[in-house]
Amino acid sequence: MINLLAISYNNIGPFKDQNLTIFFDQGKYLIKAPIGAGKSFLFFDGPIYGLYKYSGRNMLNTQSKS
């Protein structure tokens, strides 16, 4: 179990010049689910995908360049 007080995102899509911060109240859960339930997608990848989804930037299924 991880006790988070806050989470902050930066350099995300249209808010790239701002920090987005979410503060949690004591005893509240952002996501309460068992291990392996896909929390990491909802918590980390989901907000980034949501912000870029309609921006015209192809994030998914794109090969990285070396």
Residue pairs with C-beta under 8 A, 6 or more apart in sequence:
4 24
4 30
5 23
5 24
6 21
6 22
6 23
6 24
7 21
7 22
7 30
7 43
8 19
8 20
8 21
8 22
9 15
9 19
9 20
9 21
9 47
9 48
10 16
10 18
10 19
10 20
12 20
12 47
12 48
12 51
13 48
13 51
13 52
13 55
13 57
14 51
14 55
15 51
22 30
24 30
30 43
31 39
31 42
31 43
33 39
48 59
49 59
49 60
52 59
